[in-house]
Amino acid sequence: MTVKIFDTPEVQDFLKAVAGFDQDGGSERAKQILHRLVGDLFKLIDDFDVTPEEFWSAVSVLNALGQGTQYGLLAPGLGFDHYLDMRMDAADAEAGRTGGTPRTIEGPLYVAGAPELQGSGRMDDGTDTDGEVMWLTGQVRDTDGNPVAGARVEIWHADSKGGYSFFDPSQSEYNLRRTIITDAEGRYAVRSIIPSGYGCPPDSPTQQVLDLLGRHGQRPAHIHYFISAPGHQHLTTQINLAGDPYTFDDFAFATREELVVPGQRIEDAAEADKRGLEGPFTEVVFDVELSATADPELQHRHNRPRAKEDEQDQASQQAATAKV
């Protein structure tokens, strides 16, 4: 079919009706956004001669994504999370907010309310016998190099099989999730296990979309962070462990060169004893630099649906039952 009807007055009037421009109620912003979104899709159907079969196949994929609460998994795979980060980076640059550890994507697997530790402690529950012991440590400083005492360092990561507690019902509550309050020198230190990378379920609608693009759905081993302190810009970031085959080929586009961190294997018994460990371990050091800001809004993470963030969202619609 070569017919194109998008630019006809009939379609343009129809598009305005779809967006509610002829109605008094509703949100003007929502109307403008929907008008643009639906208009772009109408034009796409025209330009690519999308067939009814192709359209309804896409609707089926959307239904499957919703049923499996996998929109939060596909969004980073299609670059939306990284694009939002690019916009925030550009906004910081425009406002002259420079320096500090780079941000990168949050992902859909945060769970609010993790237990707090003062300075140091343990993140894992000891049941993952396949997990290699990790000593994760670092210092939070401002951009002048001064330690930030009392900073909140929220950390979450996968187990040795790539699963996250809460979303993986086989794990104990808040396993591999902790909030550490930095000590007087701005330091934090926790015992945990080296996380595994993971991939989208091979039979999932997310992977179905990626297959159409000729792309894999693999993530490298990584560790998520929220870091916040009064008078400083909140930081959402994650580190990728050096040496993973997908470190620079992350389907979620989260890798940044400055956030690739090596692990150092330590077998010296005396070094292990210093940390209260029983044997060999891998030490991962990640120091964080926070930018100063007086803007209260920038001192807190942005609002979005998160598991257990509040009583209205005990199980985040983005990922409460997602399989990873």
N, C-alpha and C positions, 0 to 999 in steps of 0.2 A: 504494500500500500504506500503510495507516494503523497497522499493527501495530507495537507497541514492546515489545521483549523485554529491553532492557538491564538493567533493575532486577530481573529475576526471579532467584531463587536459583540456578537452573540456569546462567545466564550468569555470575553473579558467582563461582560455584565454578569454572566453566570458565576465567574470567579469571585466577584464582589459580593454576590449573594451568599455564596458558600462561606465567605469570611465574615459574614454578618454586618457588612458595611451599611446595609439598609435597616438595621435594627438599633434601637436606642440603648439597650442594656449591654452588659458584658464589659470586657476590658479592651480599651483601644489598642494597647500594646499587643495583647493576644491576637486581636484582629489583624493588625499589621503584619505580625510574624507569620500567622497562618496564611494570610494572603500571599506572602512571599514564598512560603514553603510549598503550598499547594500549587501555586503558579509555576514554580520551578519544576515541580513534578509533572504537571500537565505538559509543559514545554518539552521535558525530557521524553515523555511518551510520544509526542509529535516527532521530535528530532531522531529518536532511535527506533521509531515505528514499533513500539512495544505492543506485543499481542496480548489479547485477553488471557491466554494460557500463561504467559510470562508474568502478567500482573497478578493473577490469582496464586501462582506459585510463590511469588514474593510475599503475598498476604499470609500464606501458610507458614512460611519461615518466621514472619513476625509473630504469628500466633504461638509457634513453638518456642520462640525466644521468651515471650511473656510467660508461658506456662512453666518454663524452666527457670524463670527469673534470671535470664542470661544477658539481658541488655547491658548490665554493668560489666559483663565479661567481653561482649562484642565491642562496646564503645571504645576501650583503649586499643583494641585490635584494629579498629578503623581510624585510629589516630585522633579521636576527639579529645581524649584526656591530654595528650601531648600538645595539641593545638591550643587548648585552654591555658596550658603552662606557657606556651610561646607568647600568648597575649598578655599574661601576667608579667612575664619577663620584660616585654616591651613597655608595659605600663610603669614598671619599676624604673626602667631606663629613662623614660620620658620625665618621670618625677624626680630623677636624680638620686634614687635609692640604689646605691651601688655597693658592691662587696657582699660578703656573706656566702655561706655554702649554697650551691645551686639547689633549686627545687626540682622535684620531678613528681610523677603521678602518684596519687594516693591509692588507686585501685579500689575494688569494691568490698574488700574483706576485713576492714577495720571493725572492731567490736568495742564499744565504750564500756568503761567501768573496770578495767583491768586493775589488779591489786597494785598498791603503791609500795615501793621500796625506798628506803633512805640511803642513797649513795650506792649501795650494792646489794646483791642477793642472787636468787636463782629464778630462771624463767621456766625451765622444763620440769615435768613431774617425775622424771626418772624412768618412765615406762618404755621409752623408745630405745630399745637396746641396739638398734641398728644405727643410731645417731652418734656421730663423732662429737666428743666434748668440745665445746667452743667457749672461749673466754672473750667476751665482747666488751670493749672498754673504749673510753675516749674522754675528751674534755670539751666543755662548751665555753666558748670565749666570745667576746664582742669583736668588732672589726678593728679595734686597737690592740687586741691581744690580751685583754683583761679577762680573767675567769668570771663566769656568770654562775654565782652560787644560787641554789634554789630553783634552777631551771627544771621544767617538767620535760622529761625525755620519755615519750611513749614509744614502745617498740613492739612490733609483732612480726612473726615470720612462720613459715611452713615447717612441718616435721620432715623426717628423713624420707618420707614417701610423697611429699608435695602437698599434704593436706593441712588445712587450718582448723584449729579448734573452733567450736560453735557451728561451723559449716560441715565439719567432719564429726559426726556424732560418736565416733569411736574414741575421741580424745576427751580428756577431762576439761572441765570448765576453765577457761582462761589459760590453758596450757600454751606456752610460748607467747604469752602476752603479758607485759608488765609496764608500769609507769615508774620511772626512777627519778627521784629528786636529787639533783646534783649536790655534792658536798661543798664545803667552803672553798675548795679549789676548782669548782665547776666540773668535777669528775664524776663519771658513772662507771660501773663495772658490774656485769652479770655473767653468771654461768648459764649456758644454754647448750644447744646442739647445732651443728652445721645444718642449715636447711637444704632441702633438695629443690631443684627446679621442677617444673611441672608443665603439663600441656593441657590444652582444652580437651575435653572428652571427645574421642574420635567420632562418636556417633551423634554429637551434639549439633544443634542448629548453628551455633557459633562456628564450629569447624566446617560445617556445610558451606557457610558463606566464604570462609577463608579458602576452602578447596576451589570454589569458583574463581578465586583470584590467584590461584596457584601458590598460595602462601601456607606456611606451617603455623601452628598455634602454640609454640613452645616459649616458655619463659625461663631465663637463667635463675640460678640460686640467688636470692636477694633477701634483704631485710628492710622492713618499712620503719619509718620514723615520723613522729610529730615532735617538734621541739618548740617550747614556748617559755617566755619569761617576761615579766612586766617591763615595759619600756623598749621591747624588742619585737621585731617583725616575726610573726609565727612562721615556722618553716615546716613544710610537708616535703619529705624526700625519701629516698631509699638508696641503699648501696647494693651494687652487684658484686658478687665474689669473683675475683680474678680467676681465670682458668676454666670457667664453665664454657662448654662449646657454644652456648647461646648468649654469652655476655654481650657481644656486639651484634647479635641477630635476634633481639627480643621482639616477639610479635606485638607487644604492647608499646614499643618505642620509648621505653623508660630509661634506657642507658644514656648516661652522660659520662664523658671521659673522667671528669673530676670525682665521680662517684663510684669508680671501680676500685675496689679495695682488696689487697692480697691478704691471705691468711698465712700466718707463720706457724709451722708445725714445731712444737716444743716437747722434747722427750726427757728433758732434765728433771729428775725427781725433786730436786730442791726448788726449782721454779714452780712445779706443780704444787708443792706443799705450801709455798707462799700464798697461793690463791685458794687453798683449802681443797685442792683436787687430788684425786687418788692415782692418777697416771698421766700418760701423754695427752696432750690437748692441742688445739689450734687456736692461736690468739688472733683476733681481728680487732684492729684499732681504727676507730672512726671519730676524728675530732670535728667539731661543729663550730661554725662561726655565724653568729646572729647579727643582723643589721639593726641599728637603733631606729625607733619610730615613736612619735608621740601620739599617733593615730590609734585610738582604742580598737577600731575595727580591724586594723592590720595586725593587732597583737593576738588575734584569735583566728582559728581555722574557719573557713567559710562554711555556711550552712548547706547541708545536703543530706539525703537519707543515709543513715548509718545504723547498723544493728545496735540495739540497746542504747542509742543516743538519748532517747527520752521515752516516756511511757507510751507515747503514740507510735513509736517505732521500735518495738521490742525485737522484731525480726525484720531487718531491712528489706524492703521490696526489691532492692537492687541485687541482693545476693543471698538471701536467707536460706535458700535451698540449692544454690548453685553448686555444681560438682566441678572440682578442679584437680 
